[in-house]
Amino acid sequence: MPTHDNLSKTDGNQEEKTPIETVISTNSFSKPTAEDDTSTIDTNNDNTVISQDIEKTSDPKDAASIQNEMDNAVAEDSEDETTLERHNIEKKDYHALTKQELIDELKTLVKTEKIQAIKEHVDEIKAEFDAKFNEEFEHKKDEFLAEGGDLIDFYYSTPLKKEFSSVYFDYKEKRNAYYQDLKKDLQSNLNKRLEIIEELKGLLNIDENINTTYNHFKEIQEKWRNAGPIPRDKYNTIWNTYHHHTENFYDFLHLNREFRDLDFKHNLEQKLKIIERATELAQETDINRSFRELQLLHKMWKEDLGPVEKQYRDVIWEKFSDLTKQIHENRQRYFKEIDKVYEKNLEVKLDIIEKIKQVASDTPSNHSGWQAKIKEIESLRDSFFKAGKVPAQVNEATWDAFKASVREFNRDKNSFYKNLKKDQFDNLKKKMELIKIAEDNKDSDDFQAMTPLMKKIQNDWKKIGHVPRKDSDRIWKRFKNACNFYFDRINAERKEANKEEEDNYEVKKSKLDTLKQLTLSGNVEEDLKVIKQHIEAWKSLGRVPYSKKQIESDFNKFLDSYFEQLNLSRKETELIKYENRLNALASQNDERGLAQEQSFIRKKIDEVKGEIRQLENNLQFFKHADDSNPMVMDVRKNISKHQDTLDVWKSKLKKIKQL
């Protein structure tokens, strides 16, 4: 007799009473209750219904039970796979995965698993990916509208979205192709089963030896078990028809008790082994595994095995039904424990939502503050996704509350950056104007006029705020390149000028050493002419580095010593020396220095005039005094001295104006 792989084989010589007596002696039984008759276990995947296996007899109660089974049973899966195979695929916590991780998981399932076995997994992955993408989509849409965009123009996609759609399309294509082929196979299997039923019906009309007929019947049973799945909508009708003609054959077989009892004995042995396995499953800690295998045991009880003797039918069914109920209760307890975990996850997620609201309630006033808030929200979002599942009845409401809290934050953030972008565009306009000034003048040779301007626009650039990030590097490079180009030219020219000034210093140093050896002839006109020639020669030697300008003072001291020897007037000496100073300023192109010198002379002229007026006022106190009065003479002497000084300053002013 055929046996199932996961049941141990029986000894054909074992006494029939031993297995059933074992069951009866170790278990107490009661009649199946209404709950037992209709108990189901929902797999959440294929809508399999576990129902009792009721043997049809002439007893009216049994006939009613058979009808009840037919009313409650659901057609077996059309897929050519077992429920156990389907549920062996690991289901991860898709809610905690990122979009990229969801794509990778979908790719792995489509590539490595049976396409018909992953529908539930794929649906969950798609639901999670769509939820995450839709949140991102809404965020981008809010940003677009906040920037003044028109909703009709909004479009948003990402490489990840395109990649997911591509993989999901591959899955749909493969799944559709599989079911197209399966549809053909199901129809072919249906035709085979109809032929088997016709063959079964014909056994009652064959005039042959009962042994031959019985063996023929067993061959038909084997062909039926191997015929494969058929369309779901045909399953109940086909199975009921087959079961009806099988019972008819057993009634026919009643004429030969030996064969009937032999079949009853085999079915009893196999069903007792199913009960033994169900007893083990009732103690199994892996609830999902025990539940999946229980479905397989029910299918074997119903599909692979026939009836047993009437005296054992209620007993073994009650035992199997009680074990089924126990496994079902274990599963219910398991799900209650899971629900507790889900409730804790719900508390965590609600707390995260409140934290997001608190973060969103405090709106920063600057960019750095918003960036800190954005990082904080991102951290809370990650925590939300990693918190795990929540009870199904509140899942959608929790998700909506989460999205609403994040959306509120994003709206405030977008409003801030909308205004910030307006300021940034204004700043961009200002900086572009500075770039134009820099680029227009970078080739100018008027360093004296342009250098202050270039320095000013550099300071102005620093005072202008941020510009849009996409423009920041580009405009800074343009501005920096223009300014660097200008100042590099100045530095190159200054470097060249510095070298020339150093050379001038060395020549003047040598010239000064030569002049120190000069001896005057005693002829004032000739000596003055020689001194002036040396002054002209000195002027022609050019400027020296600012750090070594002391050599000019050394030269003037040298001149003072010779002027003293010439016994020239103070005015003549001052003007000759001053002319040398003016020439030094002029040779340095120091317009600022010349302007300051002129301002200084005017100030001195005013001061001397003031001193003279004061002295003249003082004379009024002595208007009745004799001119020979010592005090009067002293005042008049001071007035004369200041008048000479005034003449010198006026002469200097005249010379500086002539430059």
SVG drawing of the C-alpha trace seen along z (x, -y; Angstrom):
<svg xmlns="http://www.w3.org/2000/svg" viewBox="-30 -157 119 171">
<polyline fill="none" stroke="black" stroke-width="0.4" points="0.0,0.0 1.3,-3.5 2.6,-5.6 3.6,-9.2 7.3,-10.0 7.1,-11.7 5.3,-8.7 7.0,-5.6 6.2,-2.4 4.0,0.2 4.5,3.9 2.0,5.7 1.9,8.6 1.0,6.4 -2.2,7.2 -4.9,4.7 -6.1,4.0 -2.6,2.8 -2.5,-0.7 -6.1,-1.7 -5.9,-0.2 -2.8,-2.4 -4.7,-5.5 -7.8,-4.5 -5.8,-3.6 -3.8,-6.9 -6.5,-9.4 -10.1,-10.1 -12.4,-11.2 -15.6,-13.2 -17.9,-13.7 -16.8,-16.5 -18.5,-19.8 -19.9,-22.2 -16.7,-24.2 -14.7,-21.2 -16.8,-20.6 -16.2,-24.1 -12.8,-25.0 -10.5,-26.6 -6.9,-27.9 -6.3,-30.9 -2.8,-30.8 -3.1,-34.4 -1.7,-33.2 -3.7,-30.6 -7.0,-30.6 -6.6,-26.9 -9.4,-25.6 -8.7,-22.7 -11.8,-20.7 -12.5,-17.3 -12.2,-14.2 -15.6,-12.4 -16.0,-9.0 -19.2,-8.4 -21.3,-5.6 -24.9,-4.6 -25.4,-6.4 -27.5,-9.6 -25.3,-11.5 -22.2,-10.7 -23.9,-11.7 -24.8,-15.1 -21.1,-15.5 -20.0,-14.8 -22.3,-17.5 -21.0,-19.9 -17.4,-19.2 -18.3,-19.9 -20.0,-23.2 -16.9,-24.5 -14.0,-23.1 -12.1,-25.4 -10.5,-24.2 -6.9,-23.3 -4.3,-25.6 -4.0,-25.5 -0.2,-26.2 1.9,-23.1 3.6,-23.5 2.9,-22.6 1.9,-25.1 4.9,-24.0 7.3,-24.9 5.7,-28.3 6.0,-29.2 9.6,-28.0 10.7,-31.2 12.1,-33.6 10.1,-36.8 12.1,-39.7 11.0,-42.8 10.5,-44.7 9.3,-47.8 12.8,-48.3 14.6,-48.1 15.7,-51.0 14.4,-51.4 17.7,-50.0 17.5,-47.1 13.9,-46.4 15.0,-46.4 17.9,-44.0 15.5,-41.7 13.0,-41.7 15.8,-40.9 16.9,-37.9 13.3,-36.5 12.7,-36.8 16.0,-35.3 16.2,-32.4 12.7,-31.4 9.7,-29.9 7.8,-32.7 4.5,-31.3 5.7,-31.1 6.7,-34.7 3.5,-36.7 2.9,-37.6 6.5,-38.6 6.5,-40.7 3.2,-42.4 4.7,-43.4 7.9,-44.6 6.0,-46.7 3.7,-48.1 6.7,-49.2 8.6,-50.6 5.6,-52.6 5.0,-54.0 8.5,-55.2 8.6,-56.6 5.2,-58.3 6.5,-60.0 9.5,-61.3 7.2,-62.2 4.9,-64.3 7.9,-66.0 9.3,-67.0 5.9,-68.1 5.5,-70.4 9.0,-71.9 8.0,-72.4 4.8,-74.2 6.5,-76.2 8.9,-77.5 5.9,-78.8 5.6,-75.8 2.3,-74.8 1.0,-71.4 0.3,-70.5 4.0,-70.8 5.2,-68.7 7.0,-65.4 9.3,-63.4 11.1,-60.1 14.4,-58.7 16.8,-56.0 15.7,-53.8 12.1,-54.1 12.9,-53.2 15.1,-50.3 12.3,-49.0 9.7,-49.3 12.0,-47.4 12.5,-44.5 8.8,-44.4 7.9,-44.4 10.2,-41.3 8.4,-39.6 5.0,-40.3 6.2,-39.0 7.6,-35.8 4.5,-35.3 2.1,-35.8 4.1,-33.5 4.1,-30.8 0.3,-31.0 -0.3,-31.0 1.6,-27.7 -0.1,-26.5 -3.5,-27.2 -2.7,-24.8 -1.5,-22.2 -4.5,-22.6 -6.8,-21.9 -4.8,-18.9 -4.9,-17.5 -8.7,-18.1 -9.1,-16.0 -6.9,-13.3 -9.0,-13.3 -12.3,-13.1 -10.8,-10.0 -9.8,-8.5 -13.4,-9.0 -14.8,-7.3 -12.3,-4.4 -13.4,-4.2 -17.1,-4.1 -16.4,-1.3 -15.0,1.0 -18.5,1.8 -19.4,3.1 -16.3,5.2 -16.8,9.0 -13.4,10.1 -11.8,11.6 -12.2,9.5 -8.4,9.6 -7.9,8.1 -10.6,5.5 -9.1,4.5 -5.6,4.1 -7.1,2.1 -8.8,-0.1 -5.5,-0.7 -3.9,-1.7 -6.7,-4.2 -6.1,-5.7 -2.4,-6.0 -3.1,-7.7 -5.5,-10.1 -2.9,-11.1 -0.4,-11.8 -2.8,-13.6 -1.7,-17.1 -3.7,-20.2 -6.8,-21.4 -8.6,-24.7 -10.0,-25.8 -13.5,-26.4 -13.7,-22.7 -12.1,-21.2 -15.1,-20.7 -17.2,-19.1 -14.4,-16.8 -13.4,-15.7 -17.0,-15.1 -17.6,-13.0 -14.4,-11.0 -15.3,-10.5 -18.8,-9.4 -17.6,-6.7 -14.9,-5.7 -17.6,-5.1 -19.6,-3.2 -16.7,-1.0 -16.3,-0.3 -19.9,0.6 -19.3,2.9 -16.2,4.2 -18.4,5.2 -19.1,8.4 -15.5,9.3 -14.8,8.4 -11.2,9.5 -10.1,6.8 -12.2,4.1 -10.8,5.0 -7.3,5.0 -7.8,1.4 -9.4,0.3 -6.5,1.6 -4.0,-0.3 -5.9,-3.5 -6.2,-3.1 -2.5,-2.6 -1.6,-5.6 -4.2,-7.8 -2.8,-6.7 0.7,-7.8 -0.8,-11.1 -2.2,-11.4 1.2,-10.6 2.9,-13.3 0.1,-15.8 0.8,-14.9 4.5,-15.9 3.5,-19.1 1.3,-20.1 4.5,-20.3 6.5,-22.0 7.9,-25.4 8.2,-26.6 4.5,-27.6 4.6,-28.5 6.3,-25.2 3.8,-23.1 0.9,-24.9 2.2,-24.5 2.8,-20.8 -0.6,-20.4 -2.1,-21.6 -0.2,-19.0 -1.4,-16.3 -5.0,-17.3 -4.5,-17.2 -3.1,-13.6 -6.0,-12.6 -8.5,-13.9 -6.8,-13.3 -4.5,-10.3 -6.3,-8.0 -9.7,-6.3 -12.1,-5.3 -11.5,-3.1 -13.9,-0.7 -16.9,-2.5 -16.1,-1.7 -12.9,-3.7 -14.0,-6.6 -15.3,-8.9 -12.5,-8.0 -9.6,-8.8 -11.2,-11.8 -11.9,-13.2 -8.3,-12.7 -7.0,-14.4 -9.5,-17.2 -8.5,-17.8 -4.8,-18.0 -5.8,-20.3 -7.6,-22.5 -4.6,-22.4 -2.2,-23.5 -4.6,-26.2 -4.8,-27.5 -1.0,-27.4 -1.0,-29.6 -3.5,-31.9 -1.4,-32.3 1.7,-32.9 -0.1,-35.7 -1.3,-37.2 2.4,-37.4 3.3,-39.0 0.4,-41.4 2.0,-42.4 5.3,-43.1 3.3,-45.1 1.7,-47.1 5.1,-48.0 6.2,-49.0 3.1,-51.2 4.1,-52.9 7.6,-53.6 6.3,-54.9 3.7,-57.2 6.5,-58.5 8.6,-59.2 5.7,-61.0 5.4,-63.3 9.1,-64.0 8.8,-65.0 6.0,-67.3 8.1,-68.9 11.1,-69.3 8.8,-70.9 7.2,-73.3 10.5,-75.1 11.3,-76.9 15.0,-78.1 15.8,-81.5 18.9,-80.6 20.3,-78.0 22.5,-76.2 19.6,-75.9 17.5,-74.3 20.2,-71.9 20.5,-70.7 16.7,-70.2 16.8,-68.3 19.4,-65.9 17.3,-65.4 14.2,-64.6 16.1,-62.2 17.3,-60.4 13.7,-60.1 12.5,-58.9 15.1,-56.1 14.0,-55.2 10.4,-55.1 11.1,-52.7 13.3,-50.4 10.7,-50.3 8.9,-47.3 5.3,-46.4 2.3,-47.7 -1.2,-46.1 -2.8,-45.9 -5.9,-47.8 -3.9,-50.9 -1.1,-50.6 -2.7,-53.0 -3.6,-55.6 -0.1,-55.4 1.5,-55.8 -0.8,-58.8 0.1,-60.5 3.8,-60.0 3.5,-61.5 1.4,-64.4 4.0,-65.3 6.9,-65.1 4.9,-67.0 4.3,-69.8 8.0,-70.1 8.8,-70.1 6.3,-72.9 7.9,-75.2 11.3,-74.3 10.3,-74.9 8.8,-78.2 12.1,-79.3 14.2,-78.2 11.8,-79.8 12.4,-83.2 16.1,-82.3 16.3,-81.6 14.8,-84.9 17.5,-86.6 20.1,-84.4 19.0,-85.4 19.3,-89.0 22.8,-88.3 23.6,-86.5 22.7,-89.6 24.9,-91.8 27.8,-89.5 27.4,-89.3 27.7,-93.1 31.0,-92.8 32.3,-90.2 31.6,-92.5 33.6,-95.3 36.5,-92.9 36.6,-91.4 36.2,-94.9 39.2,-96.3 41.5,-93.3 43.7,-94.4 43.9,-98.1 47.4,-99.7 46.1,-102.5 47.1,-100.7 46.9,-103.8 43.2,-104.3 42.2,-100.7 43.8,-99.1 41.6,-100.9 38.5,-99.9 39.6,-96.2 40.1,-96.1 36.8,-97.7 34.8,-95.2 36.6,-92.4 35.4,-93.8 31.9,-94.2 31.9,-90.6 32.5,-89.4 29.6,-91.5 27.1,-90.0 25.3,-86.9 24.9,-83.4 23.9,-82.7 22.2,-79.6 24.4,-76.6 24.5,-75.6 25.9,-79.0 28.3,-79.5 31.4,-77.7 31.0,-79.0 30.7,-82.7 33.4,-82.6 35.9,-81.1 35.1,-83.9 35.5,-86.6 38.6,-85.1 40.3,-84.6 39.6,-88.2 41.0,-89.7 44.0,-87.4 44.8,-88.3 44.8,-92.0 46.9,-91.7 49.3,-89.2 50.1,-91.9 50.7,-94.4 52.9,-92.0 54.9,-91.3 55.4,-94.9 56.2,-95.7 58.7,-92.9 60.4,-94.4 60.3,-97.8 61.7,-96.6 64.7,-95.1 65.2,-98.5 64.9,-100.3 67.5,-98.0 69.9,-98.8 69.2,-102.5 70.0,-102.2 73.4,-100.6 74.2,-103.4 73.2,-106.1 75.1,-104.5 78.2,-104.6 77.4,-108.1 77.1,-109.3 80.5,-107.8 82.0,-109.7 80.4,-113.0 81.8,-112.7 85.2,-113.2 84.2,-116.5 86.2,-119.6 84.8,-123.1 87.0,-125.7 85.9,-128.7 84.2,-130.3 80.6,-130.5 79.1,-130.6 81.3,-127.8 80.8,-125.7 77.0,-126.2 77.0,-125.2 78.9,-122.0 76.5,-121.2 73.5,-121.7 75.0,-119.4 75.4,-116.7 71.8,-117.3 70.6,-116.8 72.7,-113.7 71.3,-112.4 67.7,-113.0 68.4,-111.1 69.3,-108.0 65.6,-107.2 63.8,-106.1 65.0,-103.6 63.1,-101.0 60.9,-102.5 62.8,-100.6 66.0,-102.2 64.8,-105.8 67.2,-106.9 69.8,-107.4 67.9,-110.5 68.2,-112.0 71.9,-111.2 72.3,-113.0 70.5,-116.1 72.8,-116.2 75.7,-116.1 74.2,-119.1 73.7,-121.0 77.3,-120.7 78.3,-122.2 75.7,-125.0 77.1,-126.1 80.5,-126.4 79.0,-128.5 77.4,-130.9 74.2,-131.0 71.0,-132.6 68.6,-130.5 66.0,-130.9 68.3,-129.9 69.5,-126.8 66.0,-125.8 64.7,-126.1 67.7,-124.2 67.2,-121.4 63.4,-121.5 63.7,-121.3 65.6,-118.0 62.8,-116.7 60.1,-117.6 62.1,-115.9 62.2,-112.8 58.4,-112.8 57.8,-113.5 60.1,-110.6 58.1,-108.2 54.9,-109.2 53.5,-109.8 50.6,-112.0 49.2,-111.4 52.5,-112.4 52.6,-115.6 49.0,-116.4 49.9,-115.9 53.0,-118.0 51.0,-120.9 48.5,-120.6 51.3,-120.7 52.8,-123.8 49.5,-125.7 49.0,-124.8 52.5,-126.1 51.8,-129.3 48.6,-129.8 50.4,-129.1 53.2,-131.6 50.7,-134.3 48.9,-133.7 52.2,-134.1 52.9,-137.4 49.4,-138.7 49.8,-137.9 53.2,-139.6 51.7,-142.7 48.9,-142.8 51.4,-142.7 53.1,-145.8 49.8,-147.7 50.6,-147.4 53.8,-149.4 52.5,-152.1 53.6,-154.8 57.0,-153.2 60.2,-154.3 61.5,-152.1 64.6,-151.6 62.6,-149.8 64.2,-146.3 60.8,-144.6 59.7,-146.4 62.9,-145.6 62.5,-141.9 58.9,-141.8 60.0,-143.5 62.9,-141.1 60.5,-138.1 58.1,-139.5 61.0,-139.9 62.1,-136.3 58.6,-134.9 58.3,-137.0 61.4,-135.3 60.0,-131.9 56.7,-132.9 58.6,-133.8 60.3,-130.4 57.0,-128.5 55.4,-130.6 58.4,-129.9 58.0,-126.2 54.3,-126.3 55.1,-128.1 57.5,-125.4 55.2,-122.5 52.4,-124.1 54.8,-124.1 55.1,-120.3"/>
</svg>
